[in-house]
């Protein structure tokens, strides 16, 4: 709860740093890296059968990032990525337009 007065206004100090978690080898990993990995996985998924948060959690955990399903959902929302059912619905609509 510490703030700094900068030329850009008063900012929360922790906003200048990214959060991190320890991976399965005990190395500190930025949450930015995990969000990037999550985004890449979703971009490569089969658009007709999008991955659920549970499936995404399993893939992320297999890559060495021990995070929970609710964290995957939170990161997905932060990245403005819809749920699997919404992504499926969008894919169906796009296919029907073609």
N, C-alpha and C positions, 0 to 999 in steps of 0.2 A: 504493500500500500504506500509506496514511496513514489513521488512525482518529481519531474525535472522541468524547469522553465526553459524552453528552447526558443529559438527564433520562429519556430513553427507552432508555438503555443505550449501549453502545459500538457505534458505527456506522462503516462504511467511508465516507470522505468522498465518493468518487465516486458513492455511492448517492443523494446529494442532487441530482445533475445527470443530465440525460438525454444520451445520446450523439447525435451528429449526423453527417451526411454532406453533401457538397456536391452540389447538383443540377446539371443540365446547364448552368445559367447561372452556376455558381460560387457560388451562395448557400448558406449553411449551413442545412440542414433537419434538424429533430429526427427521430429514429427513431420517436418517438411519432406524429408526423404520418404517416409512411409506414405504420405499423401500422394507424392509423385508416383510411387509404385502402384498404389491403389488406382489412380487415374489411368496408368498404362494398362493395367489388367482389364479394366472396364472398356477401354478403347479397343482392345484386341478380342473381346468376347464375341460370341455368336449373337448378333443383334436379334435373331428370332427366338433365342433361348438365353436371355440375360442371366447372369449369376446373381444368386440371392446374397444377402449379407452374411449368412452362415457359410456359404461356399467361398465368398471373398475372404472371410476370416480364416478359413482353413488354408487357402492359398497363401495368404500373408504370413500365417504362422509357419507354414512349410518353408518360407523364404527366410525364416529366422527372426521375425518380428512378433513377439508375444503380446498380441493385443486381443481384446474381447470383441464380440459381435457388436455391442453397443458403441464401442469406439469406432469400429468400421462405419457404422451408421452415422455417427457424429461427423467423421471426416468426409463421408460421402455428401452429407448435407452442406458442410462448409465449402466443398468443391462445387456445389450447385449441381450435383448429379442425382437425378431422380431414382426412386426405388426400382427394383427389378420389374415389378408389375407395371409401373409407369413407362419404363424403357421398352418393355414388351409391347405395350399398347401403342406407343409411338412408332415402333418398327412395323406393326401391323397396319397402321394408318398410312405410313409411307409406302408400304408394298401395295396397298389397295389403290393408291394414287397413280402408280406406274402402269 
